[in-house]
Amino acid sequence: MFADKAKVRVKTRKARHERIRKRVAGTTEHPRLCVRRSLNHIYAQIVDDENGNSLVQISSLAPEIRGNAGEKAKLDLSKEVGRLIAQKALEKGIKSVVFDRGGYLYHGRVKAVAEAAREAGLEF
């Protein structure tokens, strides 16, 4: 019974993601900041869809985050991921992105990544 509900949840998220991706695409001037989350970790990457390149990527598994992860909550790790993705993007000269929430609700950890990236200097 639980497995059936989980499959439906994943299927509906993927449908939402496909709907979003019809409208959201990254260009060379404004690459796409996409967020993916699992039960324990969160991943963010900046993608240029025109050239098919991943420009910057970070996750909660990165050594700079993982070192302090023992006592932090998942929401705090998500904020750290957002701050670091913005920092790395600005180092590469990326100032403006479009946000792809990946079919997830703009709530909780996904929202934390976006807000931390904005606070660190990314525009979207």
Backbone as JSON, one array per atom type, in Angstrom:
{
  "sequence": "MFADKAKVRVKTRKARHERIRKRVAGTTEHPRLCVRRSLNHIYAQIVDDENGNSLVQISSLAPEIRGNAGEKAKLDLSKEVGRLIAQKALEKGIKSVVFDRGGYLYHGRVKAVAEAAREAGLEF",
  "N": [[0.82, -1.18, 0.0], [1.86, 1.32, 0.86], [3.98, 1.54, -0.96], [2.64, 1.89, -3.36], [1.49, 4.44, -3.06], [3.8, 5.96, -2.9], [4.86, 5.6, -5.46], [2.93, 6.88, -6.99], [3.22, 9.49, -6.04], [5.82, 10.12, -6.94], [5.41, 9.91, -9.66], [3.55, 11.98, -10.16], [5.1, 14.18, -9.42], [7.07, 14.1, -11.38], [5.51, 14.62, -13.62], [4.71, 17.25, -13.07], [7.23, 18.4, -13.19], [7.9, 18.06, -15.92], [5.99, 19.74, -17.07], [6.83, 22.2, -16.07], [9.37, 22.38, -17.23], [8.78, 22.83, -19.88], [8.42, 25.51, -20.04], [10.58, 26.68, -18.72], [13.85, 27.32, -19.43], [17.36, 27.23, -19.68], [19.62, 29.69, -20.82], [22.57, 30.93, -22.47], [23.06, 33.46, -21.43], [21.34, 33.55, -19.23], [21.52, 31.03, -17.35], [20.08, 27.9, -16.15], [19.12, 27.25, -12.86], [18.87, 24.38, -11.3], [17.21, 22.31, -8.95], [17.4, 19.42, -7.01], [16.14, 17.01, -4.82], [16.62, 14.51, -2.34], [15.72, 12.06, 0.08], [17.57, 12.46, 2.12], [19.5, 14.27, 1.18], [20.39, 17.22, -0.77], [20.64, 18.63, -3.98], [22.14, 20.89, -6.26], [22.47, 22.51, -9.36], [23.85, 24.48, -12.0], [22.86, 25.0, -15.23], [23.55, 25.29, -18.67], [21.35, 25.19, -21.09], [21.33, 25.58, -23.84], [23.85, 24.89, -24.83], [24.15, 22.51, -23.54], [25.64, 22.13, -21.2], [26.82, 21.58, -17.9], [27.43, 24.0, -15.68], [28.05, 24.76, -13.0], [28.05, 22.96, -9.97], [26.79, 21.59, -6.91], [26.34, 19.82, -3.85], [24.77, 18.53, -0.87], [26.49, 16.63, -0.15], [29.03, 17.47, -0.62], [32.47, 18.08, 0.27], [33.02, 20.54, 1.61], [30.64, 21.13, 2.83], [29.85, 18.8, 4.06], [31.61, 18.39, 6.17], [30.7, 19.85, 8.39], [28.22, 18.81, 8.76], [27.2, 17.06, 10.65], [25.78, 17.97, 13.01], [23.88, 19.65, 11.98], [20.61, 20.58, 10.75], [18.55, 19.38, 8.0], [17.42, 21.52, 6.63], [19.14, 23.64, 7.24], [21.45, 22.72, 5.97], [20.56, 22.88, 3.35], [20.36, 25.63, 3.01], [23.05, 26.25, 3.13], [23.94, 24.94, 0.81], [22.64, 26.52, -1.12], [23.91, 28.99, -0.68], [26.58, 28.35, -1.32], [26.37, 27.53, -4.02], [25.67, 29.9, -5.24], [27.92, 31.43, -4.66], [29.94, 30.03, -6.08], [28.92, 30.34, -8.65], [29.04, 33.11, -9.03], [31.8, 33.43, -8.98], [32.42, 32.3, -11.42], [31.37, 34.15, -13.09], [28.64, 34.23, -13.48], [25.73, 35.86, -13.05], [22.98, 36.04, -13.18], [20.2, 33.87, -13.15], [17.7, 31.39, -14.12], [15.18, 29.87, -12.2], [14.65, 26.5, -11.53], [12.52, 24.47, -10.04], [12.18, 21.77, -10.16], [9.78, 20.33, -10.11], [9.16, 20.02, -7.5], [7.44, 21.3, -4.62], [7.51, 24.79, -3.95], [8.81, 25.17, -1.25], [10.03, 24.68, 2.04], [13.02, 22.88, 1.92], [13.69, 23.32, -0.77], [12.89, 25.96, -1.17], [14.61, 27.13, 0.67], [17.13, 26.79, -0.52], [16.83, 28.44, -2.77], [16.34, 31.01, -1.61], [18.67, 31.4, -0.13], [20.56, 31.47, -2.18], [19.75, 33.77, -3.51], [20.23, 35.68, -1.5], [22.98, 35.51, -1.4], [23.73, 36.73, -3.7], [22.94, 35.96, -6.31], [20.76, 36.59, -9.08], [17.39, 36.07, -9.77]],
  "CA": [[0.0, 0.0, 0.0], [2.74, 2.49, 0.91], [4.76, 1.61, -2.2], [1.78, 2.43, -4.4], [1.39, 5.88, -2.85], [5.1, 6.55, -3.23], [4.98, 5.61, -6.92], [2.04, 7.93, -7.48], [3.84, 10.76, -5.68], [6.93, 10.33, -7.85], [4.85, 10.09, -11.0], [2.96, 13.32, -10.26], [6.19, 15.15, -9.39], [7.7, 14.1, -12.71], [4.59, 15.3, -14.54], [4.85, 18.68, -12.79], [8.55, 18.8, -13.68], [7.82, 18.18, -17.37], [5.21, 20.96, -17.35], [7.69, 23.35, -15.77], [10.49, 22.43, -18.18], [8.31, 23.37, -21.16], [8.51, 26.97, -19.96], [11.84, 27.13, -18.11], [15.04, 26.81, -20.11], [18.53, 28.06, -19.43], [20.36, 30.19, -21.97], [23.94, 31.28, -22.12], [23.01, 34.66, -20.6], [20.62, 33.21, -18.01], [21.44, 29.56, -17.21], [19.03, 27.36, -15.29], [19.51, 26.7, -11.56], [17.92, 23.31, -11.0], [17.33, 21.75, -7.61], [16.88, 18.07, -6.84], [16.3, 16.6, -3.43], [16.31, 13.14, -1.96], [15.27, 12.02, 1.46], [18.6, 12.95, 3.03], [20.42, 15.22, 0.58], [19.88, 18.16, -1.75], [21.61, 18.85, -5.05], [21.85, 22.06, -7.08], [23.43, 22.73, -10.43], [23.52, 25.53, -12.96], [22.97, 24.34, -16.52], [23.32, 26.02, -19.92], [20.62, 24.24, -21.92], [21.64, 25.78, -25.26], [25.06, 24.12, -25.13], [24.1, 21.23, -22.86], [26.74, 22.06, -20.25], [26.63, 21.86, -16.49], [28.45, 25.0, -15.39], [28.41, 24.72, -11.58], [27.21, 22.02, -9.22], [27.13, 21.37, -5.49], [25.32, 19.06, -3.13], [25.02, 18.43, 0.56], [27.55, 15.64, 0.02], [30.32, 18.12, -0.9], [33.33, 18.11, 1.46], [32.93, 21.79, 2.35], [29.39, 21.1, 3.6], [29.78, 17.54, 4.82], [32.44, 18.48, 7.37], [29.91, 20.41, 9.5], [26.85, 18.32, 8.6], [26.77, 16.17, 11.72], [24.82, 18.52, 13.95], [22.96, 20.56, 11.31], [19.37, 20.06, 10.19], [18.55, 19.36, 6.54], [17.11, 22.86, 6.15], [20.37, 24.42, 7.34], [22.33, 22.24, 4.9], [20.03, 23.41, 2.1], [20.77, 27.03, 2.94], [24.48, 26.23, 2.83], [24.05, 24.58, -0.6], [22.26, 27.7, -1.88], [24.96, 30.0, -0.54], [27.77, 27.92, -2.05], [26.12, 27.52, -5.47], [25.72, 31.3, -5.66], [29.32, 31.84, -4.56], [30.66, 29.43, -7.2], [28.41, 30.94, -9.88], [29.59, 34.46, -9.14], [33.21, 33.28, -9.33], [32.48, 31.99, -12.86], [30.8, 35.26, -13.84], [27.2, 34.04, -13.67], [25.05, 36.74, -12.1], [21.53, 35.89, -13.28], [19.76, 32.53, -13.52], [16.29, 31.09, -13.97], [15.08, 28.84, -11.17], [13.88, 25.3, -11.86], [12.29, 23.78, -8.78], [12.2, 20.34, -10.41], [8.51, 19.7, -9.81], [8.92, 20.05, -6.06], [6.76, 22.5, -4.16], [8.43, 25.85, -3.51], [8.56, 25.11, 0.18], [11.02, 23.91, 2.79], [14.42, 22.84, 1.51], [13.83, 23.93, -2.1], [12.79, 27.39, -0.94], [15.82, 27.52, 1.4], [18.21, 26.9, -1.5], [16.57, 29.63, -3.6], [16.49, 32.24, -0.84], [20.09, 31.56, 0.22], [21.26, 31.86, -3.41], [19.42, 35.2, -3.72], [20.94, 36.48, -0.49], [24.41, 35.48, -1.7], [24.03, 37.59, -4.85], [22.37, 35.54, -7.6], [19.48, 37.21, -9.42], [16.4, 35.3, -10.53]],
  "C": [[0.87, 1.26, 0.0], [3.52, 2.66, -0.39], [3.93, 2.2, -3.33], [1.65, 3.95, -4.27], [2.69, 6.58, -3.22], [5.29, 6.63, -4.74], [4.11, 6.7, -7.53], [2.64, 9.3, -7.21], [4.98, 11.1, -6.62], [6.42, 10.62, -9.25], [4.26, 11.49, -11.17], [4.03, 14.4, -10.2], [6.86, 15.23, -10.75], [6.81, 14.78, -13.74], [4.66, 16.81, -14.33], [6.18, 19.19, -13.35], [8.54, 18.97, -15.2], [7.04, 19.42, -17.78], [6.06, 22.21, -17.14], [8.77, 23.49, -16.83], [10.07, 22.89, -19.57], [8.49, 24.88, -21.21], [9.87, 27.47, -19.49], [13.0, 26.47, -18.84], [16.18, 27.77, -19.84], [19.21, 28.45, -20.72], [21.78, 30.49, -21.53], [23.98, 32.5, -21.2], [22.38, 34.38, -19.24], [20.51, 31.69, -17.89], [20.4, 29.16, -16.17], [19.64, 26.8, -14.0], [18.48, 25.65, -11.21], [18.26, 22.67, -9.66], [16.72, 20.36, -7.62], [17.12, 17.68, -5.39], [15.97, 15.12, -3.29], [15.88, 13.19, -0.51], [16.28, 12.67, 2.41], [19.46, 14.08, 2.49], [19.71, 16.13, -0.39], [21.0, 18.49, -2.72], [21.18, 20.08, -5.84], [22.91, 22.15, -8.16], [22.92, 23.82, -11.36], [23.87, 24.98, -14.33], [22.71, 25.34, -17.64], [22.66, 25.05, -20.88], [20.91, 24.39, -23.4], [22.84, 24.93, -25.67], [25.08, 22.75, -24.46], [25.21, 21.04, -21.85], [26.25, 22.31, -18.83], [27.77, 22.77, -16.07], [28.97, 24.93, -13.96], [27.5, 23.7, -10.91], [27.72, 21.87, -7.8], [26.01, 20.54, -4.88], [25.66, 19.05, -1.65], [26.06, 17.36, 0.88], [28.94, 16.22, -0.2], [31.15, 18.21, 0.38], [33.22, 19.38, 2.28], [31.66, 21.89, 3.18], [29.37, 19.91, 4.54], [30.58, 17.6, 6.13], [31.66, 18.96, 8.59], [28.52, 19.8, 9.57], [26.33, 17.53, 9.79], [25.67, 16.72, 12.61], [23.78, 19.42, 13.29], [21.71, 19.84, 10.81], [19.43, 20.13, 8.67], [18.25, 20.74, 5.96], [18.34, 23.76, 6.2], [21.38, 24.01, 6.27], [21.87, 22.78, 3.55], [20.4, 24.88, 1.93], [22.25, 27.13, 2.58], [24.72, 25.89, 1.36], [23.71, 25.8, -1.47], [23.32, 28.78, -1.84], [26.19, 29.63, -1.37], [27.56, 27.9, -3.56], [26.18, 28.94, -6.01], [27.17, 31.8, -5.67], [30.11, 31.31, -5.75], [30.22, 30.03, -8.53], [28.99, 32.33, -10.09], [31.07, 34.44, -9.48], [33.39, 33.0, -10.82], [31.86, 33.08, -13.71], [29.32, 35.12, -14.14], [26.49, 34.87, -12.61], [23.54, 36.52, -12.06], [21.18, 34.5, -13.78], [18.24, 32.47, -13.53], [16.19, 29.89, -13.04], [14.16, 27.72, -11.62], [13.73, 24.5, -10.58], [12.13, 22.27, -8.95], [10.91, 19.62, -10.1], [8.2, 19.63, -8.33], [8.16, 21.32, -5.71], [7.8, 23.52, -3.72], [8.2, 26.06, -2.03], [9.71, 24.37, 0.83], [12.42, 24.02, 2.23], [14.65, 23.48, 0.15], [13.8, 25.45, -1.97], [14.06, 27.91, -0.24], [17.0, 27.68, 0.45], [18.05, 28.18, -2.3], [16.84, 30.92, -2.83], [17.96, 32.47, -0.46], [20.9, 31.98, -1.0], [21.0, 33.33, -3.72], [20.2, 36.09, -2.75], [22.44, 36.57, -0.78], [24.75, 36.25, -2.98], [23.5, 37.15, -6.19], [21.03, 36.24, -7.83], [18.64, 36.22, -10.19], [15.01, 35.63, -10.09]]
}
